[in-house]
Amino acid sequence: MSEKELLSDPSFHNGFALLGINPAKDDRKVFRVFGNNPAWYLAEWWTPFLFKDAPLIRRENGYEMENESRRVAVDTAEGALTMELNSEKEYARLYQGVRTRVDQGWSHLLIEQNFKEPLLVSSLKGLQARLQFRVNQCTMFRADEFNPQMHAAQLLWYITIREKPLRGDSGLGGNYIWFGLPLFDNRFSFEEPSAFYDIGNEGSTKKLIYGLGSKTYLKEAVVLGKDYSISVDILPEVKKAITFARAHDIFQSDGDLFVNYMNLGWELPGNFMVSSLIKGLSIKGVL
């Protein structure tokens, strides 16, 4: 057997292509390039503070970008990525306080990548997902207005399983499902397995989100300031997700499917200040 790394530039040496603030209107349009020929996209959905205006600051071992509500810093020697997001500041500008309706957009800070060589699921003997991460901060604001049915701080990791690969960088077109590995949620010690549709607000993909229970790959609940390491063969669960999708008539044919894309980062439907560090990011197909 051999292994094939699906990710390009897993240490983030080449920077990021910045996406817009509205996924429905901006789609995959690139508003600025940080670095040189990046493999990674950086998504800033629904922010009122445009990251495209942030200066790129070079450091001895990397670089960083920062504005009023968010910061991204890379240590290229360690292959480490720090992401910080303050949705309290963003919602003060957008909603004069907190989100009060489920159809209101929420703050995202995500890294994304379309795999240059998508792999057929049928070609795989395994699909090894690896990551080291730490949540350094998760501070809640406006606790008296917190509604756990609507508000949360979530660090999430997704790949997509698609009916056929796409040309170019149009990573989210066509027919596909989301396959999720939740890393942190302020509301729960562990995430339960889940299956639901991405619907409800402008820019929703209307696709199935099939989420693993986090006990599959985490031996203990995540606490602030502690390092965690994930190394798990997700192929058996990917096949379960495909079976579930076929049973619900999501895939339109019985043909083969591809693993072709990933994203990872923060979604803050609630008012929080969060900070995380990730490194050792890898998705390898065992052939």
Residue frames relative to the residue before (quaternion, step in Angstrom):
aa qw qx qy qz dx dy dz
M 1.0000 0.0000 0.0000 0.0000 0.00 0.00 0.00
S 0.1628 -0.7636 0.6165 0.1015 3.55 -1.21 0.55
E 0.3321 -0.7303 0.5616 0.2025 3.56 -1.29 0.38
K 0.1124 -0.7783 0.6151 0.0578 3.55 -1.13 0.70
E 0.3192 -0.7416 0.5603 0.1849 3.56 -0.70 1.11
L 0.3301 -0.7699 0.5186 0.1709 3.55 -0.77 1.07
L 0.6826 0.5031 -0.2913 0.4428 3.60 1.09 -0.64
S 0.2615 -0.7072 0.6335 0.1739 3.51 -1.18 0.73
D 0.8557 0.0743 -0.0722 0.5070 3.58 -1.11 0.76
P 0.0645 0.8449 -0.5288 0.0487 3.64 0.68 0.99
S 0.6707 0.4671 -0.3036 0.4897 3.62 1.26 -0.21
F 0.4617 -0.7431 0.4002 0.2730 3.60 1.32 0.25
H 0.2287 0.8038 -0.5188 0.1802 3.61 1.10 0.60
N 0.7663 0.4319 -0.2032 0.4301 3.58 0.90 -0.94
G 0.5851 -0.6344 0.3572 0.3573 3.58 1.25 0.20
F 0.4978 -0.6556 0.5103 0.2488 3.52 -1.36 -0.41
A 0.2936 -0.6798 0.6363 0.2162 3.51 -1.34 0.50
L 0.3108 -0.8009 0.4905 0.1464 3.57 -0.55 1.18
L 0.2739 -0.7462 0.5899 0.1423 3.53 -0.89 1.05
G 0.6639 -0.5585 0.3525 0.3508 3.56 -1.34 0.17
I 0.6164 -0.5650 0.4145 0.3593 3.53 -1.31 -0.37
N 0.7487 0.2827 -0.1843 0.5706 3.60 1.26 -0.22
P 0.3298 -0.7888 0.4776 0.2023 3.63 -0.28 1.20
A 0.6311 0.5398 -0.3440 0.4381 3.60 1.11 -0.55
K 0.7612 0.3665 -0.1933 0.4990 3.60 0.97 -0.84
D 0.7496 0.4165 -0.2244 0.4630 3.58 0.92 -0.86
D 0.1789 -0.8171 0.5262 0.1530 3.58 1.23 -0.50
R 0.7758 -0.3214 0.2418 0.4862 3.63 -0.80 -0.97
K 0.2978 0.7700 -0.5144 0.2321 3.59 1.17 0.42
V 0.2935 -0.7492 0.5716 0.1609 3.57 -0.94 0.92
F 0.2348 -0.8061 0.5352 0.0929 3.57 -0.75 1.11
R 0.7884 -0.0588 0.0261 0.6118 3.58 1.19 -0.37
V 0.2407 -0.7418 0.6052 0.1598 3.56 -1.20 0.56
F 0.1533 -0.7471 0.6431 0.0697 3.53 -0.86 1.11
G 0.7852 0.2732 -0.1990 0.5189 3.62 -0.43 1.11
N 0.5520 -0.6103 0.4791 0.3054 3.53 -1.31 -0.44
N 0.8395 -0.1592 0.0636 0.5156 3.57 -0.53 1.24
P 0.0713 0.8567 -0.5086 0.0474 3.63 0.77 0.99
A 0.4009 -0.6784 0.5649 0.2448 3.52 -1.25 0.60
W 0.7038 0.4726 -0.2352 0.4754 3.56 1.22 -0.61
Y 0.2611 -0.6867 0.6516 0.1890 3.49 -1.32 0.59
L 0.1916 -0.7313 0.6395 0.1400 3.53 -1.31 0.46
A 0.1602 -0.8127 0.5579 0.0508 3.58 -0.59 1.17
E 0.0969 -0.8015 0.5900 0.0083 3.57 -0.97 0.97
W 0.0627 0.8657 -0.4959 0.0262 3.57 1.10 0.73
W 0.8895 0.1036 -0.1357 0.4239 3.49 -1.19 1.02
T 0.4431 0.6832 -0.4857 0.3179 3.61 1.10 0.28
P 0.3528 -0.7045 0.5599 0.2564 3.62 -1.13 0.55
F 0.6717 0.4498 -0.2746 0.5207 3.58 1.31 -0.24
L 0.2837 -0.8274 0.4610 0.1498 3.57 -0.10 1.31
F 0.3769 -0.7564 0.4967 0.1977 3.53 -0.59 1.18
K 0.5470 0.6276 -0.4008 0.3826 3.58 1.18 -0.40
D 0.6728 0.4866 -0.2931 0.4739 3.60 1.20 -0.40
A 0.5118 0.6581 -0.4198 0.3587 3.60 1.25 -0.09
P 0.4577 -0.6700 0.4965 0.3082 3.61 -0.99 0.70
L 0.3575 -0.6808 0.5925 0.2401 3.55 -1.23 0.55
I 0.1235 -0.8103 0.5724 0.0225 3.56 -0.54 1.22
R 0.2893 -0.7651 0.5544 0.1535 3.57 -0.70 1.09
R 0.1263 -0.7662 0.6267 0.0648 3.56 -1.03 0.86
E 0.7080 -0.4584 0.3131 0.4365 3.58 -1.28 0.27
N 0.8061 0.1942 -0.0808 0.5531 3.57 0.97 -0.89
G 0.8312 0.0723 -0.0515 0.5488 3.58 1.05 0.57
Y 0.4002 -0.6841 0.5555 0.2515 3.54 -1.15 -0.70
E 0.0700 -0.7930 0.6018 0.0646 3.58 -1.28 0.25
M 0.1682 -0.7338 0.6484 0.1137 3.51 -1.37 0.44
E 0.0404 0.8065 -0.5859 0.0682 3.58 -0.96 0.84
N 0.0165 0.7678 -0.6402 -0.0215 3.53 -1.19 0.68
E 0.8246 -0.2675 0.1473 0.4762 3.60 -1.22 -0.34
S 0.8421 0.2196 -0.0641 0.4885 3.59 0.93 -0.81
R 0.8031 0.2128 -0.1076 0.5460 3.62 1.18 -0.13
R 0.0779 -0.7798 0.6209 0.0186 3.49 -1.26 0.62
V 0.0536 -0.7570 0.6510 0.0187 3.54 -1.10 0.87
A 0.0313 0.7987 -0.5980 0.0597 3.58 -0.77 1.05
V 0.1495 -0.7937 0.5881 0.0433 3.56 -1.00 0.90
D 0.1482 -0.7172 0.6745 0.0933 3.52 -1.08 0.90
T 0.2455 -0.8186 0.5008 0.1372 3.57 -0.14 1.26
A 0.5791 0.5756 -0.3823 0.4327 3.61 1.16 -0.46
E 0.7444 0.3613 -0.1942 0.5269 3.56 1.05 -0.81
G 0.3451 -0.7180 0.5166 0.3139 3.58 1.19 -0.44
A 0.4453 0.7094 -0.4189 0.3506 3.55 1.17 0.70
L 0.1510 -0.7854 0.5989 0.0401 3.54 -1.02 0.93
T 0.1380 -0.7654 0.6256 0.0614 3.57 -0.86 1.04
M 0.0395 -0.7829 0.6209 0.0007 3.56 -0.94 0.96
E 0.0142 -0.7881 0.6145 -0.0325 3.56 -0.84 1.05
L 0.0099 0.8046 -0.5900 0.0665 3.56 -0.95 0.92
N 0.1124 -0.7814 0.6129 0.0330 3.56 -0.93 0.98
S 0.1429 -0.8222 0.5475 0.0622 3.57 -0.10 1.28
E 0.4939 0.6372 -0.4394 0.3962 3.62 1.20 -0.27
K 0.6770 0.4740 -0.2876 0.4841 3.58 0.91 -0.89
E 0.6677 0.5113 -0.3107 0.4429 3.58 0.97 -0.82
Y 0.7051 0.4541 -0.2764 0.4693 3.59 0.91 -0.86
A 0.5502 0.5727 -0.4027 0.4551 3.59 1.17 -0.40
R 0.6866 0.4560 -0.2683 0.4988 3.58 1.04 -0.77
L 0.7413 0.4449 -0.2400 0.4415 3.59 0.82 -1.00
Y 0.8448 0.1615 -0.0082 0.5101 3.57 0.78 -1.11
Q 0.4321 -0.7180 0.4399 0.3229 3.57 1.30 0.17
G 0.8189 0.0353 -0.0630 0.5694 3.58 1.04 0.74
V 0.7589 -0.2819 0.2564 0.5280 3.58 -0.22 -1.29
R 0.5716 -0.5225 0.4829 0.4087 3.54 -1.31 0.19
T 0.1312 -0.8167 0.5603 0.0439 3.57 -0.84 0.97
R 0.7486 0.2790 -0.1879 0.5714 3.60 1.29 -0.13
V 0.5451 -0.6458 0.4275 0.3210 3.56 -1.03 0.77
D 0.6660 0.5081 -0.3187 0.4435 3.61 1.14 -0.46
Q 0.5215 0.6118 -0.4312 0.4095 3.60 1.23 0.10
G 0.5081 -0.6635 0.4576 0.3039 3.58 -0.93 0.88
W 0.2022 -0.7795 0.5807 0.1191 3.56 -1.18 0.55
S 0.6523 -0.5686 0.3612 0.3473 3.52 -1.27 0.60
H 0.0577 -0.7728 0.6320 -0.0015 3.54 -0.99 1.01
L 0.0427 0.7314 -0.6801 -0.0263 3.53 -1.28 0.52
L 0.1202 0.8314 -0.5119 0.1797 3.54 -0.08 1.38
I 0.2299 -0.6856 0.6581 0.2096 3.51 -1.32 0.45
E 0.0835 -0.8042 0.5884 -0.0028 3.57 -1.03 0.85
Q 0.0236 0.7947 -0.6065 -0.0060 3.54 -1.22 0.48
N 0.2785 -0.6965 0.6355 0.1827 3.53 -1.13 0.82
F 0.4136 -0.7171 0.4976 0.2590 3.59 -0.72 1.00
K 0.4788 -0.6886 0.4672 0.2798 3.57 -0.83 0.99
E 0.7831 0.1420 -0.0753 0.6008 3.57 1.11 -0.69
P 0.2034 -0.7924 0.5651 0.1065 3.60 0.05 1.26
L 0.2843 -0.7718 0.5489 0.1488 3.57 -1.06 0.75
L 0.4695 -0.6434 0.5314 0.2884 3.53 -1.12 0.75
V 0.5012 -0.6495 0.4770 0.3154 3.56 -0.89 0.89
S 0.6531 0.5375 -0.3189 0.4277 3.59 1.00 -0.81
S 0.6442 0.5305 -0.3244 0.4454 3.61 1.20 -0.40
L 0.6413 0.5868 -0.2978 0.3945 3.58 1.27 -0.34
K 0.2457 -0.7123 0.6382 0.1580 3.51 -1.23 0.73
G 0.7830 -0.0244 0.0195 0.6213 3.55 1.29 -0.35
L 0.1321 -0.7526 0.6368 0.1027 3.56 -1.30 0.33
Q 0.1197 -0.8542 0.5060 0.0036 3.52 0.02 1.40
A 0.1078 -0.7839 0.6109 0.0260 3.56 -0.68 1.17
R 0.0108 0.8056 -0.5898 0.0548 3.57 -0.76 1.08
L 0.1475 0.7721 -0.6015 0.1424 3.53 -1.09 0.81
Q 0.1429 -0.7192 0.6682 0.1258 3.53 -1.23 0.65
F 0.0764 0.8188 -0.5640 0.0751 3.58 -0.85 0.88
R 0.0752 -0.7616 0.6417 0.0500 3.50 -1.35 0.42
V 0.2388 -0.7272 0.6243 0.1561 3.57 -1.03 0.83
N 0.2162 -0.8262 0.5119 0.0925 3.56 -0.38 1.23
Q 0.8109 0.0260 0.0158 0.5844 3.58 1.09 -0.64
C 0.1199 0.7375 -0.6626 0.0507 3.52 -1.20 0.68
T 0.0636 0.8183 -0.5589 0.1184 3.55 0.06 1.35
M 0.2585 -0.7770 0.5585 0.1324 3.57 -0.73 1.08
F 0.1770 -0.7455 0.6337 0.1067 3.54 -1.14 0.80
R 0.8315 0.2044 -0.1471 0.4951 3.59 -1.23 0.46
A 0.0489 0.8545 -0.5141 0.0565 3.55 0.93 0.95
D 0.6281 0.5495 -0.3444 0.4300 3.61 1.08 -0.61
E 0.7129 0.4018 -0.2531 0.5160 3.59 1.25 -0.32
F 0.4266 0.7233 -0.4510 0.3026 3.59 1.28 0.10
N 0.0502 -0.7715 0.6341 -0.0151 3.54 -0.90 1.07
P 0.3260 -0.7952 0.4685 0.2047 3.63 -0.24 1.19
Q 0.5867 0.5573 -0.3821 0.4464 3.61 1.21 -0.19
M 0.7774 0.3077 -0.1447 0.5292 3.57 1.23 -0.44
H 0.7764 0.3369 -0.1448 0.5126 3.58 1.06 -0.74
A 0.1801 0.7719 -0.5910 0.1499 3.58 -1.04 0.81
A 0.2308 -0.6878 0.6523 0.2196 3.51 -1.44 0.08
Q 0.0248 0.8373 -0.5376 0.0963 3.57 -0.44 1.23
L 0.1471 -0.7321 0.6602 0.0803 3.53 -1.05 0.94
L 0.0021 -0.8502 0.5154 -0.1075 3.55 -0.36 1.32
W 0.1473 -0.7590 0.6304 0.0700 3.53 -1.23 0.67
Y 0.0024 0.8151 -0.5768 0.0544 3.59 -0.71 1.11
I 0.0866 -0.7040 0.6930 0.1288 3.48 -1.37 0.45
T 0.3077 -0.7326 0.5606 0.2333 3.57 -1.26 0.20
I 0.2230 -0.7243 0.6418 0.1171 3.50 -1.27 0.73
R 0.0643 -0.8553 0.5104 -0.0629 3.54 -0.46 1.27
E 0.5754 -0.6090 0.4288 0.3380 3.56 -1.17 0.62
K 0.7954 -0.0850 0.0513 0.5978 3.59 0.99 -0.74
P 0.5354 -0.6416 0.4327 0.3383 3.58 -1.02 0.73
L 0.3613 -0.7335 0.5395 0.2008 3.54 -1.19 0.60
R 0.4987 -0.6403 0.4918 0.3153 3.51 -1.23 0.46
G 0.8213 0.2452 -0.1701 0.4862 3.55 -1.14 0.59
D 0.7183 -0.4545 0.3409 0.4016 3.53 -1.18 -0.69
S 0.4196 0.7062 -0.4784 0.3104 3.61 1.16 0.35
G 0.0646 -0.9028 0.4242 0.0289 3.52 0.74 1.18
L 0.7781 0.3635 -0.1900 0.4756 3.61 1.09 -0.52
G 0.4550 0.6658 -0.4777 0.3485 3.61 1.11 0.46
G 0.7136 0.4838 -0.3099 0.4009 3.56 -1.32 -0.08
N 0.6276 -0.5367 0.4226 0.3736 3.52 -1.34 -0.31
Y 0.1905 0.7826 -0.5580 0.1998 3.57 -0.62 1.14
I 0.2477 -0.7151 0.6149 0.2216 3.54 -1.39 0.00
W 0.4331 -0.6459 0.5612 0.2833 3.52 -1.32 0.45
F 0.1001 -0.7580 0.6424 0.0523 3.57 -1.05 0.85
G 0.1053 -0.8769 0.4689 -0.0100 3.55 -0.37 1.26
L 0.1306 -0.7299 0.6654 0.0865 3.50 -1.26 0.71
P 0.1716 -0.8104 0.5506 0.1030 3.63 0.02 1.22
L 0.2684 -0.7898 0.5380 0.1216 3.57 -0.90 0.96
F 0.8067 -0.0587 0.0897 0.5812 3.60 0.95 -0.85
D 0.0716 0.7468 -0.6594 0.0483 3.54 -1.15 0.77
N 0.4578 -0.7272 0.4340 0.2708 3.59 -0.60 1.11
R 0.6549 0.5521 -0.3108 0.4119 3.60 1.17 -0.46
F 0.8036 0.2567 -0.0854 0.5302 3.59 1.13 -0.60
S 0.4903 -0.6173 0.5221 0.3255 3.55 -1.23 0.52
F 0.7763 0.0196 0.0059 0.6300 3.57 1.07 -0.84
E 0.4262 -0.6693 0.5466 0.2676 3.54 -1.21 0.60
E 0.3562 -0.7110 0.5665 0.2162 3.55 -1.04 0.81
P 0.6019 -0.5249 0.4273 0.4239 3.62 -1.16 0.38
S 0.0122 -0.8184 0.5730 -0.0406 3.58 -1.00 0.76
A 0.0152 -0.7537 0.6562 0.0335 3.52 -1.34 0.38
F 0.2382 0.7539 -0.5711 0.2208 3.57 -0.56 1.19
Y 0.4961 -0.6623 0.4768 0.2964 3.56 -1.28 0.22
D 0.4408 -0.6715 0.5377 0.2561 3.54 -1.15 0.77
I 0.2997 0.7420 -0.5294 0.2819 3.55 0.09 1.33
G 0.5864 0.6592 -0.3954 0.2554 3.54 -1.32 0.00
N 0.8150 0.0918 -0.0741 0.5673 3.61 1.09 -0.40
E 0.6837 -0.4731 0.3544 0.4280 3.55 -1.29 0.28
G 0.7752 0.3044 -0.2435 0.4971 3.55 -0.83 1.00
S 0.4517 0.6728 -0.4677 0.3529 3.61 1.22 -0.07
T 0.4526 -0.7262 0.4540 0.2482 3.57 -0.97 0.83
K 0.3153 -0.7744 0.4812 0.2633 3.59 1.29 -0.40
K 0.5078 0.6392 -0.4175 0.3991 3.58 1.21 0.49
L 0.6005 -0.5520 0.4431 0.3720 3.55 -1.29 0.42
I 0.1412 -0.7381 0.6540 0.0872 3.54 -1.10 0.85
Y 0.0729 -0.7925 0.6054 -0.0117 3.55 -0.51 1.24
G 0.0551 -0.8490 0.5251 -0.0209 3.57 -0.29 1.26
L 0.4146 -0.6902 0.5353 0.2553 3.56 -1.01 0.83
G 0.4834 -0.5771 0.5524 0.3580 3.51 -1.29 0.32
S 0.4803 -0.7198 0.4148 0.2811 3.59 -0.75 1.00
K 0.5350 0.6044 -0.4199 0.4149 3.62 1.21 -0.21
T 0.4838 0.6611 -0.4292 0.3802 3.60 1.27 -0.21
Y 0.8329 0.1520 -0.0252 0.5316 3.58 1.01 -0.82
L 0.6964 0.3793 -0.2779 0.5421 3.62 1.28 -0.02
K 0.3338 -0.7744 0.5086 0.1738 3.57 -0.73 1.07
E 0.7895 0.1270 -0.0679 0.5966 3.58 1.22 -0.41
A 0.6187 -0.5428 0.4142 0.3887 3.54 -1.27 0.39
V 0.4951 -0.6651 0.4775 0.2908 3.55 -1.08 0.75
V 0.0624 -0.7674 0.6379 0.0184 3.54 -0.95 0.99
L 0.6224 -0.5784 0.3783 0.3674 3.55 -1.15 0.62
G 0.8352 0.2663 -0.2013 0.4371 3.52 -1.13 0.78
K 0.6417 0.5149 -0.3282 0.4641 3.60 1.25 0.02
D 0.4180 -0.7118 0.5139 0.2336 3.57 -1.05 0.82
Y 0.0768 -0.7793 0.6216 0.0179 3.55 -1.06 0.87
S 0.1689 -0.7780 0.6011 0.0696 3.53 -1.13 0.74
I 0.1381 -0.7800 0.6086 0.0469 3.54 -0.91 1.01
S 0.1530 0.7386 -0.6502 0.0912 3.54 -1.02 0.85
V 0.2250 0.7928 -0.5158 0.2341 3.55 -0.16 1.30
D 0.3733 -0.6755 0.5897 0.2381 3.54 -1.14 0.77
I 0.1533 -0.8353 0.5250 0.0571 3.58 -0.32 1.25
L 0.4109 0.7456 -0.4644 0.2442 3.62 1.22 -0.10
P 0.6467 0.5072 -0.3620 0.4400 3.67 0.82 -0.75
E 0.6820 0.4687 -0.2929 0.4790 3.60 1.00 -0.77
V 0.5824 0.5549 -0.3688 0.4658 3.59 1.12 -0.59
K 0.6609 0.4992 -0.3106 0.4664 3.59 0.95 -0.83
K 0.6151 0.5247 -0.3429 0.4783 3.60 1.10 -0.66
A 0.6387 0.5249 -0.3224 0.4611 3.58 1.01 -0.82
I 0.6469 0.5121 -0.3155 0.4688 3.57 1.00 -0.82
T 0.6338 0.5217 -0.3251 0.4696 3.60 0.97 -0.84
F 0.6408 0.5182 -0.3136 0.4717 3.58 0.99 -0.88
A 0.6745 0.5014 -0.2997 0.4514 3.59 0.88 -0.95
R 0.6552 0.4977 -0.3211 0.4689 3.59 0.96 -0.81
A 0.6447 0.5278 -0.3253 0.4471 3.59 1.00 -0.79
H 0.7313 0.3690 -0.2175 0.5307 3.59 1.21 -0.51
D 0.5207 -0.7023 0.3790 0.3032 3.57 1.24 0.64
I 0.3232 0.7615 -0.5028 0.2507 3.58 1.06 0.73
F 0.7244 0.3466 -0.2302 0.5496 3.58 0.91 -0.85
Q 0.4183 -0.7744 0.4364 0.1866 3.52 -0.80 1.09
S 0.7746 0.2111 -0.1422 0.5790 3.58 1.23 -0.13
D 0.5152 -0.6186 0.4916 0.3319 3.54 -1.35 0.11
G 0.4064 0.7450 -0.4472 0.2824 3.57 1.29 0.16
D 0.6869 -0.4896 0.3536 0.4043 3.52 -1.36 0.19
L 0.3073 -0.7517 0.5663 0.1409 3.52 -1.29 0.54
F 0.3164 -0.7616 0.5482 0.1392 3.54 -1.23 0.61
V 0.2966 -0.6581 0.6539 0.2264 3.52 -1.32 0.53
N 0.0680 0.8834 -0.4530 0.0983 3.60 -0.36 1.14
Y 0.8141 0.1709 -0.0360 0.5538 3.66 1.13 -0.29
M 0.0182 -0.7797 0.6235 0.0543 3.58 -1.26 0.39
N 0.0044 -0.7486 0.6554 0.1004 3.51 -1.38 0.26
L 0.0670 -0.7848 0.6161 0.0012 3.54 -1.22 0.53
G 0.4893 0.6703 -0.4803 0.2839 3.55 -1.00 0.77
W 0.6990 -0.4860 0.3688 0.3731 3.50 -1.41 -0.34
E 0.0287 -0.7137 0.6984 0.0464 3.47 -1.27 0.74
L 0.0637 -0.8205 0.5676 -0.0245 3.57 -0.68 1.15
P 0.1102 -0.7978 0.5911 0.0433 3.60 0.01 1.22
G 0.7180 0.3812 -0.2327 0.5338 3.60 1.26 -0.38
N 0.6089 -0.5674 0.4285 0.3517 3.54 -1.39 0.06
F 0.2172 0.7824 -0.5366 0.2297 3.56 -0.24 1.33
M 0.2118 -0.6644 0.6807 0.2245 3.46 -1.49 0.14
V 0.0093 0.8200 -0.5690 0.0615 3.58 -0.59 1.15
S 0.0285 -0.7662 0.6416 0.0241 3.52 -1.31 0.49
S 0.0264 0.7981 -0.6001 0.0474 3.56 -0.98 0.88
L 0.1801 -0.7389 0.6346 0.1374 3.51 -1.36 0.32
I 0.0181 -0.7804 0.6248 0.0127 3.57 -1.01 0.85
K 0.1050 0.7640 -0.6353 0.0408 3.55 -1.24 0.52
G 0.7471 0.3907 -0.2826 0.4575 3.56 -1.28 0.17
L 0.2830 0.7942 -0.4929 0.2150 3.57 1.16 0.57
S 0.1674 0.7888 -0.5679 0.1647 3.58 -0.77 1.03
I 0.0010 -0.7363 0.6761 0.0265 3.54 -1.20 0.70
K 0.0026 0.8269 -0.5589 0.0620 3.57 -0.36 1.25
G 0.2887 -0.7235 0.6019 0.1758 3.50 -1.03 0.89
V 0.2400 -0.7357 0.6167 0.1444 3.54 -0.96 0.92
L 0.1781 -0.8367 0.5166 0.0364 3.54 -0.47 1.29
